[in-house]
């Protein structure tokens, strides 16, 4: 399942068909944006979701402090007793898909290690 997601993520990046959420500095929109993220992870899709916005808009804060805690509350569709475990990587300064892949696997390693 994880490998399927990563493969589809890179396929969509290559095709440039990933969904994009653009953050704006508006607290009223933040709740709506979190709801969109929650709905997005609950539908079955092979598309990636990229959070984009101007420099300093609060993309990292939004994800780490607002969105991620909410996503952790959502049960996996295949196992109601397990919850999503979102990871964070920054694409800043990365030049290749191999670099992105390496970062994803470095973030996933603790998850995969527990399954062994």
C-alpha positions in Angstrom: 0.0 0.0 0.0 2.8 2.5 0.9 4.8 1.6 -2.1 1.8 1.8 -4.4 1.1 5.3 -3.0 4.8 6.4 -3.5 4.8 5.0 -7.1 1.6 6.8 -7.9 2.8 10.0 -6.3 5.9 10.1 -8.5 3.9 9.1 -11.6 1.5 12.1 -10.9 4.5 14.4 -10.3 6.0 13.4 -13.7 2.6 14.0 -15.4 2.2 17.2 -13.4 -1.4 16.2 -12.5 -1.0 16.4 -8.8 -3.8 18.3 -6.9 -2.6 21.6 -5.5 -3.8 23.4 -2.4 -2.7 27.1 -2.3 -2.6 28.6 1.2 -3.7 32.2 1.7 -3.3 34.3 4.9 -6.9 34.0 6.1 -7.8 32.2 9.3 -11.3 31.7 8.1 -10.0 29.6 5.2 -7.8 27.4 7.4 -10.7 25.4 8.8 -12.0 24.9 5.3 -8.6 23.8 4.0 -8.2 21.3 6.9 -11.6 19.9 6.0 -10.6 19.6 2.3 -7.4 17.7 3.4 -9.5 15.3 5.6 -11.9 14.6 2.8 -9.0 14.1 0.4 -7.3 11.4 2.5 -10.7 9.6 2.9 -11.3 9.2 -0.9 -9.5 6.5 -2.9 -7.2 8.3 -5.3 -3.8 7.9 -6.9 -3.2 11.7 -7.0 -0.8 13.6 -4.8 -1.7 16.7 -2.9 0.8 19.5 -2.9 0.5 22.4 -0.4 1.7 25.6 -2.1 1.8 29.2 -1.2 4.0 32.3 -1.1 7.2 32.3 1.0 6.4 32.9 4.6 2.7 32.2 4.3 2.8 29.4 6.9 2.7 26.2 4.8 4.9 24.3 7.3 3.0 25.7 10.3 -0.3 24.8 8.7 0.7 21.2 8.0 2.6 20.5 11.2 0.4 22.3 13.7 -3.1 22.4 12.2 -3.5 19.7 9.5 -1.3 16.8 10.7 -3.0 16.5 14.2 -6.4 16.3 12.5 -5.2 13.8 9.9 -3.9 11.5 12.7 -7.5 11.2 14.0 -8.7 9.6 10.8 -9.0 5.8 10.7 -7.6 3.8 7.8 -10.3 2.5 5.5 -8.9 -1.0 5.6 -8.5 -1.1 9.4 -10.7 1.0 11.7 -8.4 0.4 14.7 -5.4 2.1 12.9 -5.1 5.8 12.2 -3.3 7.7 9.5 0.3 8.6 10.3 1.1 11.6 8.1 4.7 12.4 7.3 6.3 15.7 6.3 9.0 16.4 3.7 10.0 19.7 2.3 10.7 19.9 -1.5 12.8 23.1 -1.0 16.1 22.7 -2.8 15.5 19.2 -4.1 16.5 18.6 -7.7 15.4 15.1 -8.5 12.7 12.5 -7.8 15.4 10.3 -6.3 16.0 12.9 -3.6 12.3 13.1 -2.9 12.1 9.3 -2.8 15.0 9.1 -0.3 13.3 11.6 2.0 10.0 9.8 1.9 11.7 6.5 2.8 13.7 8.1 5.6 10.4 9.4 7.1 8.7 6.1 6.6 11.5 3.9 8.0 10.3 4.1 11.7 6.8 3.0 10.5 8.2 0.2 8.4 10.6 -0.9 11.2 7.7 -1.4 13.6 6.0 -3.8 11.2 8.9 -6.2 11.1 
